[in-house]
């Protein structure tokens, strides 16, 4: 953290961005791809913990953490020390060709915390999309089948295989077809916005699984030709949707009966964010493959495929990469996992409940809040224009996010009209209270103009 610019709070007279930030944005427009969809004009200069300062010295509270990436907070001293120590040893020597201890140690740790009883093996990648791509290949290789199932609202990445599984925004697919064949999408069990009728006494998750078996398998994709079902334990980009309790037990049973692999995409929800190592652990089932990235290394590029050893049956040369399991990223990940295990995961569980309790009280005063859901520090706030009709309010959601930014709070949207809260796992009650106060004021301001 630099002291070159003294941090100052935002106020209505502060231009956002300031002159230094505006100059950087102008340079950015000339040389960086226009495909990068910036949410608002934040030009970051430095950051520490849950706080960020822009190029003109304005301070922000970070409740988006680079899309759930900086899990231990920005520049945690133990993570930085681990990076420096490894950087002074060696920066790279391809894990596909050689061996080194830091990668083995990290793989041992990931195998130890894998959310299944069977012995695990690990394949390292550079990102979440690459982890999903690898899991797709592994599933097809192991089963000898081609069919794949994913869910409406799912985001699995933008590489061609991962993009074929993705179904969150049409813009992500526009102009890139044809995609990997054999993928079928089905509704995610969103109890706030169900697409199927739910009989009395029936769990909506079970309704979705019934649809897969009795409609998808009978009409256009035989169950015995499906290699894997890819699913986010908590839907991320699609709106931070928590499935009902019957969904995963029914889905696991379906997979077992048809010989289908269950792949839990934990890229956004894993590594302690929900108060457990993996979000799938909240639902009492064991997946066959887990994909991980984002929060695994506190901001260093790293992803992982964690699979049952009996499934990782491909041989030498069947799959690989040059940079996956980079030693510096592995060192950062080991420090990250230690911090999460030694307190931050518990803090995520406790602070998640604290934030949800505060938001429930806020909901009684703000009609724009239609629904609240989440586990740990993965919280979704559904913004509606009519609470009784549950009318999505996309533009109002975007206005709230923008006004929050101009008042010193960094947020991101998800789905059609959801604001997601994903602060670092080390968030303190003091900083959380400051963020909640800002959010409360912004909601009051937006509602007053309706």
C-alpha positions in Angstrom: 0.0 0.0 0.0 1.4 3.3 -1.1 1.2 6.5 0.9 1.7 8.7 -2.2 -1.9 9.9 -2.2 -3.6 10.5 1.1 -6.9 8.7 1.1 -10.0 10.8 1.4 -13.7 9.9 1.6 -16.1 10.6 -1.2 -18.4 13.6 -1.2 -20.8 15.1 -3.6 -18.3 17.6 -4.9 -15.7 14.9 -5.7 -15.5 14.3 -9.5 -15.6 10.6 -10.3 -13.3 9.7 -11.9 -10.9 12.5 -11.0 -8.4 14.0 -13.5 -5.7 11.2 -13.0 -8.3 8.5 -13.4 -9.9 10.1 -16.5 -6.5 10.3 -18.1 -5.9 6.6 -17.5 -9.4 5.7 -18.8 -8.7 7.6 -22.0 -5.4 5.7 -22.5 -7.3 2.5 -21.7 -9.9 3.2 -24.5 -7.1 3.5 -27.1 -5.3 0.2 -26.4 -7.5 -2.3 -24.5 -10.2 -4.5 -26.1 -13.7 -2.9 -26.2 -15.1 -6.3 -25.1 -14.2 -5.6 -21.5 -17.6 -4.6 -19.9 -16.6 -2.2 -17.1 -19.4 -1.6 -14.6 -18.3 1.9 -13.6 -15.2 4.1 -14.0 -13.1 2.8 -11.1 -9.4 3.4 -11.6 -7.6 1.6 -8.8 -4.3 2.8 -7.4 -3.8 0.7 -4.3 -5.8 -1.5 -1.9 -5.5 -3.1 1.5 -7.9 -5.5 3.2 -11.5 -4.5 2.3 -10.5 -0.9 1.2 -9.6 0.4 -2.2 -8.2 3.8 -3.3 -8.5 5.2 -6.7 -5.9 7.1 -8.8 -7.2 10.4 -7.4 -7.1 9.3 -3.7 -10.8 8.5 -3.1 -11.5 5.6 -0.8 -14.0 2.8 -1.4 -15.2 -0.2 0.6 -14.9 -3.3 -1.5 -17.9 -5.6 -1.6 -17.1 -7.2 -4.9 -13.5 -8.3 -4.4 -12.6 -8.6 -8.1 -15.7 -11.0 -8.5 -15.0 -13.0 -5.3 -11.3 -13.3 -6.0 -9.4 -11.4 -3.2 -10.7 -13.8 -0.6 -8.3 -12.8 2.2 -8.5 -9.1 1.4 -6.3 -7.0 -0.8 -2.5 -7.5 -0.3 -2.7 -9.7 2.9 0.8 -9.5 4.3 1.1 -13.3 4.7 0.0 -13.8 1.0 2.4 -11.1 -0.1 5.2 -12.6 1.9 4.6 -16.1 0.4 4.6 -14.5 -3.1 7.9 -12.7 -2.4 9.6 -15.8 -0.9 8.7 -18.0 -3.9 9.5 -15.3 -6.5 13.1 -15.2 -5.1 13.4 -19.0 -5.7 12.0 -19.5 -9.2 9.1 -18.1 -11.2 8.3 -20.9 -13.6 9.3 -24.3 -14.8 6.4 -26.1 -16.5 4.6 -28.5 -14.2 3.6 -30.5 -17.3 7.3 -31.4 -17.8 8.9 -31.2 -14.3 8.2 -31.5 -10.6 8.3 -28.9 -7.7 7.3 -29.1 -4.1 5.0 -26.1 -3.8 2.6 -27.6 -6.4 2.6 -31.0 -4.7 2.0 -29.5 -1.3 -1.0 -27.5 -2.6 -2.4 -30.5 -4.4 -2.1 -32.5 -1.2 -4.1 -29.8 0.7 -6.8 -29.6 -2.0 -7.1 -33.3 -2.0 -7.5 -33.2 1.8 -10.4 -30.8 1.7 -12.1 -32.3 -1.4 -15.8 -32.6 -0.7 -15.9 -36.4 -1.2 -14.5 -39.4 0.7 -12.6 -41.0 -2.2 -9.0 -40.1 -2.7 -8.6 -37.1 -5.0 -6.2 -36.0 -7.7 -5.7 -32.5 -8.9 -5.1 -30.8 -12.3 -4.0 -27.2 -12.1 -5.1 -24.5 -14.5 -4.8 -20.7 -14.9 -8.5 -19.7 -14.5 -12.0 -20.9 -13.8 -12.9 -21.2 -17.4 -9.9 -23.3 -18.1 -10.8 -25.5 -15.1 -14.3 -26.0 -16.5 -12.8 -26.7 -20.0 -10.6 -29.3 -18.4 -13.4 -30.9 -16.4 -15.5 -31.1 -19.6 -12.7 -33.0 -21.4 -12.1 -35.3 -18.4 -15.8 -36.2 -18.2 -16.0 -37.1 -21.8 -12.7 -39.0 -21.7 -13.6 -41.0 -18.6 -17.2 -41.9 -19.5 -16.8 -42.3 -23.3 -20.0 -40.2 -23.6 -20.6 -36.9 -25.3 -23.8 -35.4 -23.7 -23.6 -32.6 -21.2 -26.2 -30.8 -19.2 -26.0 -27.3 -17.7 -28.5 -24.8 -16.3 -30.2 -21.6 -17.3 -28.4 -18.7 -15.7 -25.2 -20.7 -15.4 -21.8 -19.0 -16.0 -19.0 -21.4 -16.6 -16.6 -19.2 -18.6 -16.0 -17.9 -22.0 -13.6 -20.4 -23.7 -15.5 -22.4 -26.3 -16.2 -25.4 -24.2 -17.0 -23.5 -21.1 -19.1 -21.0 -23.1 -21.1 -23.9 -24.5 -22.1 -24.6 -20.9 -22.7 -21.0 -20.1 -26.3 -19.6 -20.3 -26.4 -16.3 -18.3 -26.4 -13.6 -21.0 -27.0 -13.8 -24.7 -24.2 -11.2 -25.3 -21.6 -13.7 -24.1 -22.5 -16.0 -27.0 -23.6 -13.6 -29.7 -21.4 -14.0 -32.8 -19.4 -17.0 -31.6 -21.5 -20.0 -32.7 -21.3 -22.9 -33.4 -20.6 -24.1 -30.0 -19.4 -27.5 -28.6 -22.2 -29.9 -29.6 -24.1 -32.1 -27.1 -25.0 -29.5 -24.5 -28.5 -29.2 -23.2 -29.6 -26.4 -20.8 -32.4 -26.9 -18.2 -34.0 -24.4 -15.6 -32.1 -23.8 -12.4 -34.4 -24.3 -9.3 -35.0 -20.7 -8.5 -37.8 -20.7 -5.9 -38.3 -16.9 -6.2 -38.9 -17.1 -9.9 -40.0 -20.7 -10.7 -40.7 -21.6 -14.3 -42.6 -24.8 -13.5 -45.7 -25.3 -11.3 -44.7 -26.8 -7.9 -47.3 -29.4 -6.6 -48.2 -29.1 -2.9 -45.6 -30.8 -0.7 -43.1 -31.1 -3.6 -39.6 -29.6 -3.4 -39.0 -27.4 -6.5 -35.5 -28.9 -6.9 -37.1 -32.3 -7.2 -39.4 -30.9 -9.9 -36.4 -29.8 -11.9 -34.7 -33.2 -11.6 -38.0 -34.9 -12.6 -38.0 -32.6 -15.7 -34.5 -33.7 -16.6 -35.4 -37.4 -16.3 -38.9 -37.5 -17.7 -38.6 -34.8 -20.4 -35.0 -34.2 -21.4 -34.0 -37.9 -21.2 -37.1 -39.1 -22.9 -37.4 -36.4 -25.6 -34.0 -35.4 -26.9 -31.0 -36.7 -24.9 -30.9 -40.3 -23.6 -29.6 -40.4 -20.0 -27.1 -43.2 -20.9 -25.4 -40.8 -23.3 -24.9 -38.0 -20.8 -21.3 -37.7 -19.6 -21.8 -35.0 -16.9 -24.1 -32.5 -15.4 -22.3 -29.2 -14.6 -23.9 -27.2 -11.9 -23.1 -24.3 -9.6 -24.1 -25.2 -6.0 -25.2 -21.5 -5.7 -25.9 -19.9 -9.0 -23.4 -17.1 -9.4 -23.7 -14.8 -12.4 -27.3 -15.9 -12.8 -28.4 -14.2 -9.6 -26.9 -15.7 -6.5 -29.7 -18.2 -6.3 -29.6 -20.8 -3.5 -31.4 -24.0 -4.6 -34.0 -25.7 -2.4 -32.9 -28.5 -0.1 -34.2 -31.4 -2.2 -32.4 -30.4 -5.4 -28.9 -31.8 -4.9 -30.0 -35.1 -3.3 -32.4 -35.7 -6.2 -29.7 -34.7 -8.7 -27.1 -37.0 -7.1 -29.5 -39.9 -7.2 -30.3 -39.2 -10.9 -26.6 -39.2 -11.7 -26.0 -42.4 -9.8 -28.8 -44.2 -11.6 -27.6 -43.2 -15.1 -23.9 -43.3 -14.6 -23.5 -39.5 -15.0 -20.7 -37.5 -13.4 -21.8 -34.6 -11.2 -19.5 -31.7 -11.6 -19.8 -28.9 -9.0 -18.5 -25.6 -10.4 -17.2 -23.9 -7.3 -15.2 -21.3 -9.1 -17.2 -18.5 -7.4 -18.7 -20.3 -4.4 -15.8 -22.3 -3.2 -12.7 -21.8 -0.9 -14.6 -20.8 2.2 -16.9 -18.1 0.8 -20.1 -19.7 2.0 -18.7 -20.6 5.5 -17.6 -24.0 4.3 -14.8 -25.0 2.1 -17.3 -25.8 -0.7 -20.8 -24.6 -1.2 -21.9 -28.2 -2.2 -21.2 -29.2 1.5 -24.3 -27.3 2.5 -26.5 -29.8 0.6 -25.3 -33.2 1.9 -24.1 -34.7 -1.3 -20.7 -35.6 -2.8 -19.8 -34.5 -6.4 -17.5 -36.4 -8.7 -15.5 -33.4 -9.9 -15.0 -29.9 -8.5 -13.8 -26.9 -10.4 -12.1 -24.1 -8.4 -10.4 -20.7 -9.1 -11.2 -17.1 -8.2 -10.6 -17.0 -4.4 -8.1 -19.9 -4.3 -5.0 -17.6 -4.4 -6.2 -14.2 -3.2 -5.8 -12.6 -6.7 -3.0 -14.6 -8.3 -4.1 -16.5 -11.4 -4.8 -20.1 -10.5 -7.5 -22.7 -11.0 -7.9 -26.4 -10.2 -9.9 -29.5 -11.2 -10.3 -31.7 -8.2 -11.6 -35.2 -9.1 -12.1 -38.6 -7.7 -8.9 -40.6 -8.4 -11.0 -43.3 -10.1 -12.2 -40.6 -12.6 -8.9 -38.9 -13.4 -8.0 -41.8 -15.7 -6.4 -39.9 -18.6 -2.8 -40.7 -19.4 0.3 -38.6 -20.0 -0.1 -36.1 -22.7 -3.9 -36.3 -22.8 -4.2 -32.9 -21.3 -1.8 -30.2 -20.1 -0.8 -26.5 -20.2 2.2 -24.4 -19.8 1.4 -22.1 -16.9 -1.1 -24.1 -14.8 0.2 -24.6 -11.2 2.6 -21.6 -11.5 4.8 -21.8 -8.4 4.2 -18.2 -7.3 0.4 -18.7 -7.6 0.7 -22.0 -5.7 2.6 -20.3 -2.9 -0.1 -17.6 -2.7 -2.8 -20.3 -2.6 -1.1 -22.2 0.3 -1.0 -18.9 2.3 -4.6 -18.2 1.3 -5.9 -21.6 2.5 -4.0 -21.3 5.8 -5.7 -18.0 6.5 -9.1 -19.2 5.5 -8.8 -22.4 7.6 -7.5 -20.5 10.6 -10.4 -18.1 11.0 -11.6 -16.5 7.8 -14.0 -19.3 6.9 -15.7 -19.0 10.3 -15.7 -15.3 9.9 -17.5 -15.7 6.5 -20.2 -17.8 8.2 -20.7 -15.3 11.1 -20.4 -12.1 9.0 -22.8 -13.5 6.4 -25.5 -14.0 9.1 -24.7 -10.5 10.4 -25.2 -8.9 7.0 -28.3 -10.9 6.2 -29.9 -9.9 9.5 -29.1 -6.3 8.8 -30.5 -6.5 5.3 -33.7 -8.2 6.5 -34.3 -5.2 8.8 -33.5 -2.9 5.8 -36.0 -4.9 3.7 -38.8 -3.8 6.0 -38.1 -0.2 5.1 -37.2 -0.4 1.5 -39.8 -1.8 -1.0 -37.1 -2.1 -3.7 -35.7 -5.2 -1.9 -37.8 -8.1 -3.1 -35.8 -11.1 -1.9 -32.7 -11.8 0.1 -30.7 -15.1 -0.1 -27.3 -16.5 0.4 -24.9 -18.4 2.5 -21.8 -17.0 4.2 -20.4 -14.0 2.2 -22.3 -14.9 -1.0 -25.4 -12.8 -0.7 -28.0 -11.9 -3.3 -30.3 -8.9 -3.1 -33.2 -9.0 -5.6 -34.3 -5.5 -6.6 -37.9 -5.2 -7.7 -40.2 -2.4 -8.8 -43.2 -4.3 -7.4 -42.6 -6.6 -4.4 -46.0 -8.3 -4.7 -45.6 -9.1 -8.4 -41.8 -9.7 -8.0 -41.2 -7.4 -11.0 -37.5 -7.3 -11.9 -36.0 -3.8 -11.8 -32.9 -4.0 -14.0 -32.4 -0.3 -14.5 -33.0 0.5 -10.8 -30.5 -2.2 -9.9 -27.9 -0.6 -12.1 -28.7 2.8 -10.7 -28.2 1.6 -7.1 -24.8 0.0 -8.1 -23.7 3.2 -9.7 -24.8 5.5 -6.9 -23.2 3.2 -4.4 -19.9 3.6 -6.3 -20.2 7.3 -6.2 -20.8 7.1 -2.4 -17.8 4.9 -1.8 -19.1 1.3 -2.0 -18.1 -1.2 -4.7 -20.9 -3.6 -5.7 -21.7 -5.7 -8.8 -24.9 -6.9 -10.3 -25.9 -10.4 -11.2 -28.8 -12.0 -13.1 -31.5 -9.6 -14.3 -32.0 -7.5 -11.2 -29.8 -8.8 -8.4 -27.0 -7.1 -6.4 -24.5 -9.5 -5.1 -22.5 -8.9 -1.9 -19.1 -10.7 -1.9 -16.8 -8.9 0.5 -13.4 -10.4 1.5 -13.6 -13.2 4.0 -11.7 -11.1 6.5 -14.4 -8.4 6.6 -14.8 -6.7 10.0 -18.1 -5.6 11.6 -16.9 -2.0 11.5 -16.3 -2.0 7.8 -19.5 -4.0 7.2 -21.5 -1.4 9.2 -20.1 1.4 7.1 -21.0 -0.4 3.9 -24.5 -1.1 5.1 -25.0 2.5 6.0 -24.0 3.6 2.5 -26.3 1.0 0.9 -29.2 2.2 3.1 -28.6 5.8 2.1 -28.4 4.9 -1.6 -31.7 2.9 -1.4 -33.4 5.9 0.3 -32.1 8.2 -2.4 -33.2 6.0 -5.3 -36.6 5.4 -3.8 -37.2 9.1 -3.1 -37.0 9.8 -6.8 -39.5 7.1 -7.9 
